[in-house]
């Protein structure tokens, strides 16, 4: 995951982890303040958190009222929502070669045109010093839909990733790794209650 400059605006994380699939947890972080809301209506969740941020961060609220700033966001899915595979990598390949070959391999495995895929990869070296590439893929249309949803809420999608990428998410949100891990544990521990509420509502 790329590194990010520290932003003066709050950073956002939208957790779309499934179970039930339309339930979201939205987290906003600024200057050590961590706020969250869970529900199914993304515009309402964002509006509530913006309101809470303005109350908790009056200096930011004043700046935002004078010169509104688009805020950076990450969209987080569970690992099983992405297609992943690993395959050997030639030591003579450069980054463009790796991406092109990974895209072609993903296209063949998913039976979709390469242009329809959003892809990320990581080069790994085994104990025998052999190189391999770990690839995660989803349909580009899924990422594009997230971009459009967030743009309508004055949020800019900068990261589309999985919950297992704890260190990268901590860096993006400006949290200590232990704080990010605690946040994920809290989100996971609340799932049974959310599911129970969903069953009662049916």
Phi, psi and omega in degrees: 000135183292158176278156184231145173289149177292128181262149177281342180267159175301152175253145188241149173224126179250113181265111176246080193262006180080179174055073348283156192295336183264007178273134182236145166244122180252130182239138175232137185228133171203131175051041178085347177281129179236117178240149179211155176217147178235138178174195184248348185255097185300314179302320179294316180300315181294316180299318179297318181288325174299317179299315180295320178298318181295325177289319184278336185232073186298327179295315177297320181300319179295315178298320182293325180288329180279319183216087183304138184238131174293138185253141182283143183222153172242140176250122187244128177243165175287155184302327183286355177273354175248149175270128182230150175203165179229140180209161184296150181235132178286136180294346181269354179285139171266179181303320180292322177297315182298315181295316181297315181293321179295320179295318178295319179294318178297320178300316180295318183288325183266352181058045177225149177300144181306323183293344181268007186247137168258131192223143168226153181214160177221129178273131181236152177242128180281173178296336176274008178070013175281144180265143173218165180239126172264123186241136171240135187221145165213172179290136180301328181298329178293317178293317180299322179296320178295318179302314182293318178301316184287322178302322179294344181250016182063032175244146181243119179290119176247338183222132170236113189209186180249162183295335182289345181276063189295314184297317179295321179292322177299318179295319181295315183277349181077030179254154170294151181303319180296324179292322178294318178298318178296321177299314180295322178297320179294317179298315181294322183290338181274348183304314180302320179295320179296317180297318179298319177297321179296321180292322179293329183283344184285000000 
